[in-house]
Each structure stands twice: as structure tokens, then as C-alpha cells.
Amino acid sequence: MTHRLNYALTLLLTLFLAGCSLTPSDTMARKAQYWPEPPTLPRFVHEFTLRNSLDIHQPSEEEKMQSFIRGTDKEGVRLGKPFALVARQGRIYITDTAINQVHVFDIPRSRYFRMGYRFEGKLGDPKGIALDQQGFIYVVDGRAKRVVVYDAMGLFSKEINLGDDVTRPTGIAVTADGSALYVVDTGGIDSQEHRVIRYAADGTRESIIGTRGSADGEFNLPVDAALGIDGLLYVLDAGNFRVQVFDQGQFVHSWGSAGSGPGQLARPRSISTDAAGNIYVSDTQFTNVQLFNPQGQLLLAIGKRGFTDADGELTLVAGITVDETGRLFIIDQKNRKIEVYRPISAPEGAQILEQHASEKAARIKKYKNR
């Protein structure tokens, strides 16, 4: 069984790297999970799941022998308590607050490694993570109250000391050119410093957005932020159950309210954007990710609550990210896994619906002929 599962995942990852998509017949054969489900035109399909370093890298005999001698990594490296993640060009970076390091799944090279455990780059409490276009990785170290910057190879580059500027830093967003970064200070019950702080690349504090409150431009326990393709800053204001949008630090508009209905928020955890300008918000209570347009209109909900740790099922949703291909990556913190969902083009969706209708007709015919 393990061999067959590894083979299936290897096939999926190969297609992922090549930029290919599964054909409808392939997808139906493996009982693909779509959002929304047919007969509605599907927009996303569950593609694969990552739980362990062995999911992308099968050790050589020499590596197995070295592990046996050292008594380490016999069963690969499993995620501990994944918190946030970011992905680009098949490389996935995941902060882990159980081991205080960053997991790196380098799918194109079938390689796994970790960051944040050596010298100046050692992390004490990794939280939010971001990437710029040059490949630099920015990690919020909540305990040390700093942002640690690594190069594309995972080597320490520099740090930005946040010091007394922050109470409880969590999320981070970085401009594409790396010239500015936005640090989300979640604050606390006894703190009025619930805000977002903008820093220049050299660590100079440039501006502060917001304070504690519920008015426009104010925050109550903000947890994450993301920059849109339009250059606007989208802040997940969790305690006020809304998303607030800013342009150069100035409030533009917001959406969201507390509740259990479509488009409402209950326990929002993370926010991300895609190349089309859409905004994604994960919610622990709903165990899904809601997809909004820039005006805050709900387009789709992605994800399914499950209790068996099966692929495509979620239990405790945490961090999310969307890469340049439009793939959605979701952390399931309880089951210590990353679920990956691939966007479906309209023509492919139409083919899926056609096959779904054909199979349904075949089942009805078989039933009538009994």
C-alpha cells in the first residue's frame, strides 16, 4: 500500500513540475475532489498532500545507511506544528513552531531541507513568512522580535530588529522588489498596539497603520497581511471579523462580519492573494478557505471538513498561500499536513462536467436495465 501511495504522489508531483494538468479521465479515476462539485462548473481540484520529507525525496542506499548509523530520520521528517507558508516555482517554505525551524520542500529537485537552526539565522519562534521576487525569504521570529532574512539557498542574509516597535509580531507581507515590508503586530488583551508597521529594506521604520479599535483603519487582533497585484495591502483583522484594505497606509474599504454564513468570518487565520487580484481567507471554524474578489464579494469556498486525515479533508486550517500558478496551499495544523489544490481552466472544467454527465447517464441506464 505504501509503495502504491508513493508512486501516485510521485506521478502527481511530476505533473506539477511540468506545468501539466491531470486530464479529466485521470482525475475521475482517482475520485478527484472538486470545488464546487459537479454539476456546477469546477474551479479547483485537490492535487496532492505533503506530510513528510519522504513524500518528495526517497533516500538513496547510502543515505539510508548514514541514517541508520546516526539513528536519525529513519522515517523522514514529519511536520511538527506548521504555522505559515509561502511557495514559488515548486519550492514550499513552511514555518514550524514545534521545532522552531522552516521546512523546505524543493519539489523540482526532489529535495528536502530545513532553515533557521544555525548561527545568526537561528529562529526562536517562527511565525509569518514571505518571499520577494529576488528569492529572499523573510521570517518573523516572534520570540526575538525580529525579521530574519535568508537568501534563496536558505543562508542567513540579515535581520531587521523590531524591538520595542512590536508586542506580538505574527504576519508579514513584502513588496515584490523587497524595498518595503509590512509586519503585523497582533498585540494582546492589555495592549493598544494592534497595528501594521511598514519598514524599509534597511530596517528603518517608515510608518504605522492603525491602533486598537473597531473603526475604519483600526484593528482588533490582526493576524496576517498580503499585498495584492494592485499594490494594495489586505489585512486580516481577525478580532473584528473583517478584511481591511489600505493604499499607501490609507484606509480604502473593508468587508466581512462575524457569523457562520457565506462570506462571513468566525476564526479567520490567514490571507493570501493571486495573480488575478482575488483574495483568499482561511477560517479555522469553517475548516475551509473563502475566495473573494477585490470588492469583497464571495466567489467560492474551498475545502472539506474531515476527521480521518484523508487527502482533501481538513480538520484545523491555519496558514495559506497561493503561488504563481494559482495553486492554493493549505496547512492542516492538527493533521500536520499541507493540502494542495490546483485551479481548473474553463475548458477543462467543461470536459469534467461532460464526463460527469456521461458517467451519470451510464449509471442511470445500468440501473434501469437491472
C-alpha positions as CSV (number, residue, x, y, z in Angstrom):
1,M,0.0,0.0,0.0
2,T,2.8,2.4,0.9
3,H,4.5,1.7,-2.4
4,R,1.4,2.5,-4.4
5,L,0.8,5.7,-2.5
6,N,4.4,6.9,-3.0
7,Y,4.1,6.1,-6.7
8,A,0.8,8.0,-7.0
9,L,2.3,11.0,-5.3
10,T,5.4,10.9,-7.4
11,L,3.2,10.9,-10.5
12,L,1.3,13.9,-9.3
13,L,4.4,15.9,-8.4
14,T,5.9,15.1,-11.8
15,L,2.9,16.6,-13.5
16,F,3.0,19.6,-11.1
17,L,6.6,20.3,-12.1
18,A,6.0,20.0,-15.7
19,G,3.2,22.6,-15.5
20,C,0.8,19.9,-16.8
21,S,-2.7,19.3,-15.5
22,L,-4.4,16.0,-14.9
23,T,-6.8,15.1,-17.6
24,P,-10.4,14.7,-16.6
25,S,-10.2,10.9,-17.0
26,D,-7.1,10.7,-14.7
27,T,-8.9,12.9,-12.2
28,M,-12.1,10.9,-12.2
29,A,-10.2,7.7,-11.9
30,R,-8.7,8.7,-8.6
31,K,-12.0,10.1,-7.4
32,A,-10.9,13.7,-7.6
33,Q,-12.4,16.2,-5.3
34,Y,-13.7,19.4,-7.0
35,W,-14.8,22.8,-5.7
36,P,-17.5,23.5,-6.5
37,E,-18.7,19.9,-7.2
38,P,-20.4,19.0,-10.5
39,P,-22.8,19.7,-11.9
40,T,-21.6,23.2,-11.1
41,L,-18.5,24.2,-13.2
42,P,-15.5,23.2,-11.0
43,R,-12.8,25.8,-10.3
44,F,-10.3,23.8,-8.2
45,V,-9.3,20.2,-7.7
46,H,-7.3,18.6,-4.9
47,E,-4.0,17.7,-6.4
48,F,-1.7,16.2,-3.7
49,T,-0.8,16.2,0.0
50,L,2.5,16.7,1.8
51,R,3.2,15.3,5.2
52,N,6.7,14.0,5.2
53,S,10.1,14.7,3.6
54,L,9.9,11.2,2.1
55,D,6.9,12.5,0.0
56,I,9.3,14.2,-2.3
57,H,12.7,12.5,-1.6
58,Q,13.3,8.8,-1.3
59,P,16.8,8.4,0.3
60,S,19.5,6.5,-1.5
61,E,21.0,3.4,0.0
62,E,24.0,5.5,1.1
63,E,21.6,8.0,2.8
64,K,19.7,5.1,4.4
65,M,23.0,3.7,5.8
66,Q,24.0,7.1,7.2
67,S,20.6,7.5,8.9
68,F,20.9,4.0,10.3
69,I,24.4,4.8,11.7
70,R,23.3,8.1,13.1
71,G,19.9,6.8,14.3
72,T,18.1,9.8,12.8
73,D,15.4,10.4,10.2
74,K,14.6,6.8,9.7
75,E,11.1,7.6,8.7
76,G,11.8,11.0,7.2
77,V,11.0,14.4,8.7
78,R,7.3,15.0,9.6
79,L,5.8,18.4,10.1
80,G,5.5,19.3,13.7
81,K,3.2,22.3,14.2
82,P,3.1,24.1,10.8
83,F,2.1,27.8,11.1
84,A,2.5,29.7,7.9
85,L,3.9,29.0,4.4
86,V,4.8,30.5,1.1
87,A,5.5,28.8,-2.3
88,R,7.1,29.7,-5.6
89,Q,8.4,27.6,-8.6
90,G,7.7,24.3,-6.8
91,R,9.6,25.2,-3.6
92,I,7.5,25.4,-0.5
93,Y,8.6,27.1,2.7
94,I,6.8,26.2,6.0
95,T,7.4,27.7,9.4
96,D,7.1,25.2,12.2
97,T,6.6,26.4,15.8
98,A,7.2,22.9,17.3
99,I,10.8,22.7,16.0
100,N,11.4,26.4,15.5
101,Q,12.7,26.0,12.0
102,V,11.5,26.3,8.4
103,H,10.8,23.2,6.3
104,V,11.7,23.5,2.6
105,F,10.1,21.1,0.1
106,D,12.0,21.6,-3.1
107,I,9.8,19.6,-5.5
108,P,11.7,20.3,-8.8
109,R,14.9,18.9,-7.3
110,S,13.2,16.2,-5.2
111,R,15.0,17.7,-2.2
112,Y,14.0,18.5,1.4
113,F,16.0,20.6,3.8
114,R,15.5,22.9,6.8
115,M,16.4,26.5,7.6
116,G,16.7,28.6,10.7
117,Y,18.8,26.4,13.0
118,R,22.3,27.8,12.6
119,F,24.2,30.7,13.8
120,E,22.7,34.2,13.3
121,G,19.7,32.7,11.4
122,K,18.6,30.5,14.3
123,L,14.9,31.0,15.0
124,G,13.2,31.0,18.4
125,D,9.6,31.3,17.3
126,P,9.0,31.4,13.6
127,K,5.6,32.8,12.6
128,G,4.8,34.6,9.3
129,I,6.9,34.1,6.2
130,A,7.1,35.9,2.8
131,L,9.2,36.0,-0.4
132,D,10.3,38.8,-2.7
133,Q,11.0,38.4,-6.4
134,Q,14.7,38.1,-5.8
135,G,14.1,34.9,-3.9
136,F,14.9,36.3,-0.4
137,I,12.9,34.7,2.4
138,Y,11.5,36.8,5.3
139,V,10.6,35.1,8.5
140,V,9.0,36.7,11.6
141,D,10.7,35.5,14.8
142,G,8.1,36.3,17.4
143,R,10.3,35.5,20.4
144,A,13.3,37.6,19.3
145,K,11.0,40.3,17.9
146,R,12.9,40.5,14.6
147,V,12.5,39.6,10.9
148,V,15.2,37.2,9.7
149,V,16.1,37.4,6.0
150,Y,17.6,34.4,4.2
151,D,18.9,34.1,0.6
152,A,17.5,31.7,-2.0
153,M,19.8,29.0,-0.7
154,G,18.5,29.3,2.8
155,L,21.5,31.1,4.2
156,F,21.3,34.0,6.6
157,S,21.4,37.3,4.9
158,K,20.4,39.9,7.5
159,E,17.9,40.7,10.3
160,I,15.6,43.5,11.0
161,N,15.3,44.2,14.7
162,L,11.7,45.1,15.6
163,G,12.4,45.7,19.3
164,D,10.0,47.9,21.2
165,D,8.1,48.6,18.0
166,V,6.0,45.5,18.5
167,T,4.2,43.5,21.2
168,R,3.4,40.2,19.4
169,P,4.6,40.1,15.7
170,T,2.9,37.5,13.6
171,G,2.2,38.1,9.9
172,I,4.3,39.7,7.2
173,A,4.0,40.9,3.7
174,V,6.8,42.1,1.4
175,T,6.8,44.2,-1.8
176,A,8.0,42.3,-4.9
177,D,11.2,44.3,-5.1
178,G,11.9,43.8,-1.3
179,S,12.0,47.6,-0.8
180,A,9.4,47.5,2.0
181,L,7.9,45.0,4.4
182,Y,4.8,45.1,6.5
183,V,4.8,43.5,9.9
184,V,1.5,42.6,11.6
185,D,1.6,43.3,15.3
186,T,-1.3,41.2,16.8
187,G,-0.9,42.9,20.2
188,G,-2.7,41.4,23.2
189,I,-5.6,41.8,25.6
190,D,-3.8,44.5,27.6
191,S,-2.2,46.2,24.6
192,Q,-3.4,49.0,22.4
193,E,-0.7,48.3,19.8
194,H,-2.8,46.3,17.4
195,R,-1.4,47.5,14.1
196,V,0.7,47.1,11.0
197,I,4.2,48.6,10.7
198,R,6.0,49.4,7.5
199,Y,9.8,49.1,7.3
200,A,12.2,49.9,4.6
201,A,14.6,47.2,3.4
202,D,17.3,48.6,5.7
203,G,15.1,48.2,8.8
204,T,14.1,51.8,9.1
205,R,10.5,52.2,10.4
206,E,8.6,54.2,7.9
207,S,5.0,54.3,9.1
208,I,2.4,52.8,11.4
209,I,-1.0,51.8,10.3
210,G,-3.8,51.6,12.8
211,T,-4.3,51.2,16.5
212,R,-6.7,49.2,18.6
213,G,-10.4,49.7,17.8
214,S,-13.3,48.8,15.5
215,A,-13.5,52.0,13.4
216,D,-12.2,52.1,9.8
217,G,-8.4,51.7,9.8
218,E,-8.4,50.3,13.4
219,F,-7.6,46.7,14.4
220,N,-8.5,44.2,16.9
221,L,-6.1,41.3,16.9
222,P,-4.9,41.5,13.3
223,V,-3.2,38.2,12.4
224,D,-1.9,38.4,8.8
225,A,-1.5,40.6,5.7
226,A,-0.9,40.2,2.0
227,L,-0.1,42.6,-0.9
228,G,-2.3,42.4,-4.0
229,I,-1.2,42.7,-7.6
230,D,-2.9,46.1,-7.4
231,G,-0.4,47.2,-4.8
232,L,-3.0,47.4,-2.1
233,L,-2.4,46.0,1.4
234,Y,-5.0,43.5,2.6
235,V,-5.0,43.0,6.4
236,L,-6.9,40.2,8.1
237,D,-8.5,41.9,11.1
238,A,-9.4,38.8,13.0
239,G,-10.9,40.3,16.1
240,N,-13.2,42.5,14.0
241,F,-14.0,39.6,11.7
242,R,-13.1,41.5,8.5
243,V,-10.6,42.2,5.8
244,Q,-9.3,45.8,5.6
245,V,-7.7,47.3,2.5
246,F,-5.1,50.1,2.5
247,D,-3.4,52.1,-0.2
248,Q,-0.1,53.6,1.0
249,G,-1.3,53.3,4.5
250,Q,-4.7,55.0,3.9
251,F,-7.9,53.1,4.5
252,V,-9.8,52.2,1.3
253,H,-12.6,49.8,2.3
254,S,-13.3,46.6,4.2
255,W,-15.6,43.6,4.1
256,G,-16.7,40.8,6.4
257,S,-18.7,40.3,9.6
258,A,-19.0,37.8,12.4
259,G,-21.2,34.8,11.6
260,S,-21.5,31.4,10.1
261,G,-23.0,32.4,6.7
262,P,-21.2,32.6,3.3
263,G,-18.8,35.5,3.2
264,Q,-18.8,35.9,7.0
265,L,-15.9,35.1,9.3
266,A,-15.6,33.1,12.6
267,R,-12.0,32.3,13.3
268,P,-10.0,33.7,10.4
269,R,-6.4,32.6,10.4
270,S,-4.5,33.6,7.2
271,I,-4.8,35.7,4.0
272,S,-3.3,35.4,0.5
273,T,-3.8,36.9,-3.0
274,D,-3.4,35.6,-6.5
275,A,-2.3,37.0,-9.9
276,A,-5.9,37.7,-10.8
277,G,-6.4,40.0,-7.8
278,N,-8.5,37.6,-5.8
279,I,-8.2,37.3,-2.0
280,Y,-8.2,34.0,-0.1
281,V,-9.1,33.8,3.6
282,S,-8.7,30.7,5.7
283,D,-11.1,30.1,8.7
284,T,-10.5,27.5,11.4
285,Q,-14.1,27.4,12.4
286,F,-15.4,26.8,8.9
287,T,-12.5,24.5,8.1
288,N,-12.2,26.0,4.6
289,V,-10.8,28.8,2.5
290,Q,-13.1,31.5,1.2
291,L,-12.2,33.2,-2.1
292,F,-13.3,36.8,-2.6
293,N,-12.9,39.3,-5.5
294,P,-11.2,42.6,-4.7
295,Q,-14.5,44.2,-3.8
296,G,-15.1,41.6,-1.1
297,Q,-17.7,39.5,-2.9
298,L,-17.6,35.8,-2.2
299,L,-16.8,33.7,-5.2
300,L,-16.1,30.3,-3.8
301,A,-15.4,28.2,-0.7
302,I,-12.7,25.6,-0.9
303,G,-12.1,22.7,1.5
304,K,-14.0,20.0,3.3
305,R,-14.1,19.1,7.0
306,G,-12.9,15.6,7.7
307,F,-12.0,13.5,10.7
308,T,-9.9,10.7,9.1
309,D,-6.9,12.7,7.8
310,A,-7.8,11.6,4.3
311,D,-6.4,13.5,1.3
312,G,-8.6,16.6,0.6
313,E,-10.1,16.7,4.1
314,L,-9.2,19.3,6.7
315,T,-9.5,19.5,10.4
316,L,-7.6,22.6,11.7
317,V,-6.9,25.1,9.0
318,A,-4.1,27.5,9.6
319,G,-1.8,29.3,7.1
320,I,-2.5,29.5,3.4
321,T,-0.6,30.8,0.3
322,V,-1.2,31.0,-3.5
323,D,1.8,30.5,-5.9
324,E,2.4,32.0,-9.3
325,T,0.5,29.1,-11.0
326,G,-2.6,29.8,-8.9
327,R,-2.2,26.7,-6.8
328,L,-3.6,27.0,-3.3
329,F,-1.6,25.6,-0.4
330,I,-3.4,25.0,2.9
331,I,-1.9,24.0,6.3
332,D,-3.9,21.5,8.3
333,Q,-2.3,22.0,11.7
334,K,-4.0,19.1,13.5
335,N,-3.1,16.5,10.9
336,R,0.3,18.1,10.3
337,K,0.0,18.3,6.5
338,I,-0.2,20.6,3.5
339,E,-3.1,20.2,1.1
340,V,-2.5,21.5,-2.5
341,Y,-5.4,22.5,-4.8
342,R,-4.9,23.2,-8.5
343,P,-7.1,25.8,-10.4
344,I,-9.1,24.4,-13.3
345,S,-9.5,26.3,-16.5
346,A,-12.9,26.8,-18.0
347,P,-12.3,24.3,-20.9
348,E,-11.0,21.6,-18.5
349,G,-14.0,22.3,-16.3
350,A,-16.3,21.8,-19.2
351,Q,-14.7,18.5,-20.0
352,I,-15.1,17.4,-16.4
353,L,-18.8,18.2,-16.5
354,E,-19.2,16.4,-19.8
355,Q,-17.6,13.3,-18.4
356,H,-19.6,13.6,-15.1
357,A,-22.8,13.8,-17.1
358,S,-21.8,10.8,-19.2
359,E,-21.0,8.7,-16.2
360,K,-24.2,9.7,-14.5
361,A,-26.2,8.7,-17.6
362,A,-24.4,5.4,-17.7
363,R,-25.2,4.7,-14.1
364,I,-28.9,5.5,-14.7
365,K,-29.0,3.3,-17.7
366,K,-27.4,0.4,-15.8
367,Y,-29.9,0.8,-13.0
368,K,-32.9,0.8,-15.4
369,N,-31.6,-2.4,-17.1
370,R,-31.4,-4.3,-13.8
